Amino acid sequence: MYRNTFNINRYNSRAQKRILNKINSPEIISSLLQNIMHR
């Protein structure tokens, strides 16, 4: 049981890092800026 929770936590942290990398990518930042400018 403890090992399962550890694996789940490790998987969650890996997924969060992937999402953070996507958010930090320049394409998403520039698209967000363009959306703000168009308003």
RALIN-V826512 format. One record per backbone hydrogen bond with DSSP energy under -1.0 kcal/mol. CO is the residue of the C=O (numbers start at 1). NH is the residue of the N-H. E is the energy in kcal/mol with one decimal. If there is no record, write none. Layout:
co=CO nh=NH e=E
co=CO nh=NH e=E
//
This chain:
co=1 nh=5 e=-2.2
co=2 nh=6 e=-2.2
co=3 nh=7 e=-2.3
co=4 nh=8 e=-2.4
co=5 nh=9 e=-2.7
co=6 nh=10 e=-2.4
co=7 nh=11 e=-2.5
co=8 nh=12 e=-2.7
co=9 nh=13 e=-2.5
co=10 nh=14 e=-2.0
co=11 nh=15 e=-2.5
co=12 nh=16 e=-2.8
co=13 nh=17 e=-2.3
co=14 nh=18 e=-2.0
co=15 nh=19 e=-2.4
co=16 nh=20 e=-2.8
co=17 nh=21 e=-2.6
co=18 nh=22 e=-2.1
co=19 nh=23 e=-2.6
co=20 nh=24 e=-2.7
co=25 nh=29 e=-1.7
co=26 nh=30 e=-2.7
co=27 nh=31 e=-2.4
co=28 nh=32 e=-2.5
co=29 nh=33 e=-2.4
co=30 nh=34 e=-2.5
co=31 nh=35 e=-2.4
co=32 nh=36 e=-2.2
co=33 nh=37 e=-2.4
co=34 nh=38 e=-2.2
//
